Amino acid sequence: MDRARTVSKLVSNALRYRLLKFSGRPGRLEALSLEITHRCFCRCRMCNIWQIPPSVPDLPLSVWTKLLSAPALRNLRELDITGGEPFLRQDLGELLAWICRAKPSCFPQLQTLAITTNGVLTERILKVTAELIGPLRASGIDLVLACGLDAVGELHDRIRGLKAAWAKLNNTLTGLKQLRGSNTNLILGIKTTVVPDNVQQLEPLADFAREHALFTIISPCIITANRFGNLDRQEDLQFSAVERKALRRFYTDSSVNWDGHRQSMLHFLATGTAQKPCSAGFNTLFIRHNGEVFPCPLIAASLGNIKDADLGELSASAQASRFRKRIGTFAECKLCTEPGLERIAWPYEGLTCLNLLARVGFRDFERLADQMGLAKYLA
């Protein structure tokens, strides 16, 4: 990392972000999250996506490829594919192959393709990964697989509402680790949603991740009417005082989570309020399975639908401008523990990273930037 260039970039970003927030204008889109399906066979305690009727169709592949061809994505650096369960789509491999072919003309700066999966469809996951990891590597794209793991053992099955979910996920991770051995662009990790059921079982989960060289994303469940539709579960998902104390103890250990998110969580648990930068709607958008575009997946503020308007038009709309001016003031912002949005916002907002750099020095900052995958946003 060129230190002088990094400081210059962060200063520039800090000034630009504040000008954009004041005016409400959009920045260049650098990250995009696509919910390519709502279908899922898990019945997770913290999520109601699976309750969307099966009769509601997924958008066809042609709609997603048309979206990804939009001029607004020329500066895209990271693409997140989520669901539901993405591997339930029979054409997922076709989508990944299309991304490899389209990169030079559509999004030449794309470096990371992330897929969130429950890891249950072992055979399909291994087949698609084995077939596409080579073409992705040739295209200069890292494939990041974040596997949902909420506990080691049978407790995972209970939280996911699916028998043998843990055994199937463990088989998937075993196969993926073998593929990782010969493919340096395959990055494996676990994504854990903390609920009252597993708050006392996070240490064994972190030990499992260390043993198998998996990155960890461990964060409390989020109550939202938009992304997870789980407002009806709010009472059951509340943490007791004892459970919050256990969470604080867990996040005090710097080895179990990336430090940026860990510090944010410690502040949240101490104060009950999230305090962190956010660039939702500026350099990142979320698109639901039906094509609706949201600046933030947690806030029910649709900008319109990709079936009716160009992505660039939606991002530049007056409605989007009003949202950007308000980001950080919504009720959902005060309770946001979403690590993905946080990671994207850090370098874009600039000042938080500059303050951290001044406090810890370049050596630790570079380690954190590597840990959080920030380099692509600082180039």
N, C-alpha and C positions, 0 to 999 in steps of 0.2 A: 504494500500500500504506500503510495507516494504521499508523505505526510503533509507537505505544503499544499499539494493539490486537494487533499482531503479537507483541510481546514478551509481553503478557498471555496470548495464546493458547499460545505455546510453553511458558511456565512452567506453565500449566494442563495442557498435554499431557504435560510431563515428569513431573509429579506423578501424573497419572492412569495413565500407562503403567507406572510402577513399582508402583503399587497393584494394577493388573490383573495384572502379571507375578507379583507375590507371591501373589496369590489364585488365579491361573489363570483368572479370569473373562474372557469375551470383551468386546471393545469393539463399537462400531457398525461394521458393514461399510461401508467406503468405496470399496473396489476389489475387483473380481472378474475372474478370468481363466477363460475358457471354451475348452476344446479341443474345438471342435464337430465335428471329424473327425480321424481318424488317417490318412486317405488322402492320398497325395502321390506325384507322379511323379518327383520328384528322388530321388537316391540319395546323399545328402550323406555325406561322409567322417566327420562328427562326430555323426551321428544315426541311430538305428535305428528310428524311429517307422514308417518305411515298411515295415518287416518284419512288422508286425502283419498277419495274413492278411486279404485282401480280403473274405473271408466274414464277418468281424466287422462287424456293421452299425453305422452311425451312429445315434444317438438321433434320433427324429423331432422335427420342429420343435415339436410340441405339448409335448414334455417340456421343451424349453428355455424356451418362453414361460411354462409353468407355474412353472418355477424362478424366472424373472425377475419373476414376480408375487408372490413370497414377501414377507411383511411385513418380514423381516429386511433387505431391500434398500432400505428407505425412505430411508436416508442415503447411498446409492450415489452416488459422484461420478465414477468412472471404470470403464469396462467394456472389457476386453481380449478380443478374439476371435482365436483362434489355431488351429493344427492341428499336424500335417498342413498341407494347403493349404486355407484356408477357402473360397476361391472355387471349389473343386471341388463345393461344395454348391450345387445348383440353386436351393435355397430361401433362399440367403443374403440376397438382396434382400428377400424376404418378412420375414425376421427383422429386418432394419434398419428396414423400414417399420413393423413391429409395435412396435419400440422407440420410434420417433417418436410413435406414437399412445398408447403406454402410459406415457410419461414423466410426465405430470401426476399420474396416480393411483398409479403404482408406484414411481417413483424421481425425484421432482421436482427433486432436486439434481444429477442427472447432467449433467456438462459435457463429458466426453470419451469418445468411442468410438474405440478403437484396434484396427486390424486388422493382423496380421503376415502378409505374403504373400511368396512367391518371385517374384511379378511376371511369371510366364510366360504366364498366360492373359490376354494383352493385351486382346483384344476384350471379354471378359466383365468384366474389372476396370473398364475405362473405361465400359462400359454401366451397370453397377451403381452406380458412383460418380456418373456424370452424372445418373442417375435419382433418387438418394437424397440428394445433397449439399444440394439445396434444402430438402427436408423436414427434414433434420437441422438446417440453419441456422435454420429457422423454429421449431424446438424448442429452440434454444439449445445445440446440441450440436456440438462440434468433431469432425471426422473426421480421425483421425491414421492415415496409412498408413505403416507401417514395412516397407520393401522389403528383403528379404534380398540383400545384395550383398557378396560375399567377396573380390572383386578386380575390377579394370577390365580386361575383355578375356577371352581364352580360358582363363586360369587359373580364373576363376569357373566356367566349364563343368566343368572337371576336379574342382573341389572339390564342386560340386553333383551331379556324376555325370549330367549331362544336356547333350546337344549343343544348341548355340545358346541356352542359358539366358541368357547375357549379352546377346545381340542382342535377345531377346524382352523381357527386363527393361528394356533401354535404350529400346525402343519404348514400353513401358508408362510409364516415367518421362516421356518426351516428351509423351505424351498427358495425363498427370496434371498436368504443369506448365501446360499450356494451360487445363485446368479450374481450376487454382489461381488463375490470373489474374483470374477473375471470381467466385471463391468464397473469401472470406477465412477461412472455417471449415475449409478443406481444408489440412491440415498434412502435408508430405511429408518423409520422411527415409529413411535407410538403416540397416539393422541388420546388423552385420558380426560373424561368428564367427571369431575369430583361431585359426588352426591352424598347425602348422609350415610348411605349404605357402605361406601368404600373409603370414607375419610380416614378411618383407622387402619387402612390396608395399603397406604400409599408407599410406605418404605419397601415392602416386598416387591411392589411394582417397579420402583426405581432401581432396586437391586437387579431385577430381571433385565431391565433396559441396559444397565451397565455391563452385565454378564454377556449380553448379545450385541453390544456396540450399537445400540439404537438411540437416536435422539429422542428427547421427550418433550411433549407439549402437554402440560398438566394444569388444568384450570377449572374453576368451579362452574357448575351448570349455569346457564343464562336463561332467565325467564323473559320471553318475548312473544308478542302476538304475531310477529312477522315470520321470522326464520323457522322457529321451532313450534309455534302455535301452542305453547304449553302454559298459558295463563291459568288454566284450570288445575295445574299441578303445583302452584306456587306454595301452598301450605305444606305439602308433603316434601318439598325440596328445600325448605328452609333449614339452615344449620343452627344447631343449638350452641350455647356458649361453650360447652365442652368441645364440640366439634370445631368451632372456630379457633379455639386454643390449639387443637391438634393441627389444624391447617397452618397456623402461624409457626408452630414448631417445625413443620415439614418444610415450609418455604424459607426458613432460616438457614437451611443447609444449601450452600451454593452449588452443590454438585448435582442436584436433582432437576434443575430447570435452567433455561437460559437466564442470565442475570438480570436483563432488562425487565422481563416479565416477572421474575421473582421479586424484584424491588417494588414493582407496581402492585403486586399482590399483597406484600407486607403492608404497604400504605393503605390499601383498600380494607384489609382486615383490621387494621388499627383504627381507621376513621369511619369506615362504612361508606366512603365515597371514592370513586375512581378519580385519579388525577394524572392524566397522561395526554400526550398530543394525539390528534386524530386528523387524518387526511382523507377520510371517507368523502367521496364526491369530487375530490380534487384530482387525485392520481389513481383512484381505484373505484370500481363499481361492482355490484353484485347483480346477477341476472337469474331469476327464478325459472323453474321448469316450464312455466307457461309463457316465458318471454318478457315478463315484467322486469323493468330496470329499477334498481334501488341504489342510491348512493351508499347506504349502509344496510347490511342484511338484518340488523336488529330493529330498525326503525321503519314503521309502515308508512313510508313516504315514496310512493311509486312515481317515477318520472315519465311513465308511458311504457309502451311495448315495442320490442324490436320487430314485431310483425307489421307495425304501422308506421314506424319512423326510423330514420338512421340514428345510429348510436351517438354520433357526433352532435346531431341536432338535439337529442334528448339531454345530453350532457351540458349543452350550452343554453338550455331553456331557462326562462324566468323562474320556473319552479325550482330547478336545480340551483340557480343562483341564490334563491332565498334559503334553501337548505344549507348551502355552504356557509352563508353568513351566520347561521345559527348553530353550526356544529360545535359540540361541547356543552350546549345549554339544554339539550333535550333531557327528559327524565331518564331515558335509557342510557345516556352518556354517563350519568352519575353512578350507574351500577354496572358499567361495562367491564367485563373481565376477559374479553375476547383477545387472545394473544396474536392472532394473525393480523388483524387490523393495526394493532399496536406496533408490530414489527415493521410493517410497511410505512407507518407514519413517522417513525423515529428519524430516519435520514431526511425525509421530505420536509418535515417541520424545522429541522436543522438545529434549533436552539437547544433542545434537550440533549442531542448528541454533543454539541459544543460544551455544554456544562459538564457532561459526563467526562469528556476528554480532558477538560481542565482539572477535574477532580481526581481521576485515576491515572492519567498519563497515557501516552500512545501505546505502550506495550499491552496494557490491559484492555484498552479500547479496541485495538486490532483483534485481540482474542475474542472479545464480545462480538465484534462485527462479523468475524468468521463463524462464531457460534450461531448467530441470528440470521446469517445469510444476507448481510447488509451490503456487501461489496458491490453487488450489481446495481445498487441504487446510488452508489458514491462515485461511480466511474464517470 
